[in-house]
Amino acid sequence: MMCSDTVLRQLLPEQVAAVVIQEGIATQYPWTAGMYKDCLEAGYWVGALIERDTILGLAVVTSAVGEAHLLNMWVDLHRQGRGLGRTLLRAVIAHAEDTEASSLFLEVRLGNGRARNLYESVGFREIGLRKDYYPGVVGREDAVCMALNLKQAMRQG
Ligand SMILES: CC(C)(COP(=O)(O)OP(=O)(O)OC[C@H]1O[C@@H](n2cnc3c(N)ncnc32)[C@H](O)[C@@H]1OP(=O)(O)O)[C@@H](O)C(=O)NCCC(=O)NCCS
């Protein structure tokens, strides 16, 4: 549930620099400013969860021909573990449903148990593994591919 002074807004180009710094603190493998700018220019949904001008978390979704992809999602380091990730993920799912996608796909690092638990808890299922997909601290790390059937999720409410 989003609290009354929390809103979800499309990220503005002028917010990218601050977001990159914030994500660099929140995650080990942050996106670059160029990646955000490319997504904004391409018209992707870059949803920022905002409370009184402070960005609490962010998610990037692209949607085409009935399929949506969650490309990135993070919550501010100091606010993790308080339900904001779940709130953001619900907003992502609602957005994907609005685009009339029938499935929502994502890739997540094999070792990211926290994110995998969150995704599984809302109905995502593992559909495959991409070997050595991500750069790691040492060597490379596999990605788990996950999918959420939105038609089924909608039927189950
Ligand atoms: C993954 C992330 C977005 C989750 O956001 P969050 O606000 O911390 O998560 P929430 O408080 O909403 O918790 C949601 C669920 O995540 C899981 N979770 C949260 N903390 C966890 C932990 N320490 N260990 C395992 N699972 C955990 C649980 O399933 C939890 O649900 P529950 O509290 O009902 O049991 C956030 O931790 C984050 O930004 N991590 C760094 C970036 C990242 O890994 N992004 C995902 C890339 S695919």
The ligand as a Gaussian input file, in Angstrom:
#p B3LYP/6-31G(d) Opt

LIG

0 1
 C       15.453000      -6.062000      -3.919000
 C       14.869000      -4.746000      -3.354000
 C       14.319000      -3.909000      -4.500000
 C       13.715000      -5.105000      -2.416000
 O       13.207000      -3.911000      -1.873000
 P       12.934000      -3.788000      -0.301000
 O       12.215000      -2.508000      -0.071000
 O       14.194000      -4.006000       0.401000
 O       11.960000      -5.040000      -0.089000
 P       10.659000      -5.124000       0.826000
 O       10.915000      -4.547000       2.170000
 O        9.482000      -4.625000       0.052000
 O       10.554000      -6.682000       1.003000
 C        9.901000      -7.418000       0.012000
 C       10.290000      -8.876000       0.081000
 O       11.654000      -9.050000      -0.259000
 C       12.130000     -10.173000       0.437000
 N       13.170000      -9.723000       1.362000
 C       13.323000      -8.510000       1.931000
 N       14.411000      -8.487000       2.707000
 C       14.954000      -9.725000       2.620000
 C       16.117000     -10.336000       3.166000
 N       16.945000      -9.671000       3.991000
 N       16.372000     -11.630000       2.851000
 C       15.563000     -12.317000       2.007000
 N       14.444000     -11.782000       1.456000
 C       14.162000     -10.519000       1.753000
 C       10.983000     -10.754000       1.179000
 O       10.284000     -11.665000       0.339000
 C       10.146000      -9.534000       1.430000
 O        8.827000      -9.826000       1.669000
 P        8.276000      -9.948000       3.190000
 O        8.849000      -8.824000       3.987000
 O        6.794000      -9.865000       3.017000
 O        8.769000     -11.283000       3.644000
 C       15.921000      -3.929000      -2.557000
 O       16.404000      -4.715000      -1.514000
 C       17.076000      -3.420000      -3.398000
 O       17.004000      -2.311000      -3.923000
 N       18.173000      -4.205000      -3.511000
 C       19.325000      -3.778000      -4.313000
 C       19.007000      -3.728000      -5.798000
 C       18.436000      -5.020000      -6.308000
 O       18.893000      -6.105000      -5.941000
 N       17.449000      -4.910000      -7.226000
 C       16.835000      -6.038000      -7.869000
 C       17.504000      -6.269000      -9.183000
 S       16.738000      -7.636000     -10.068000

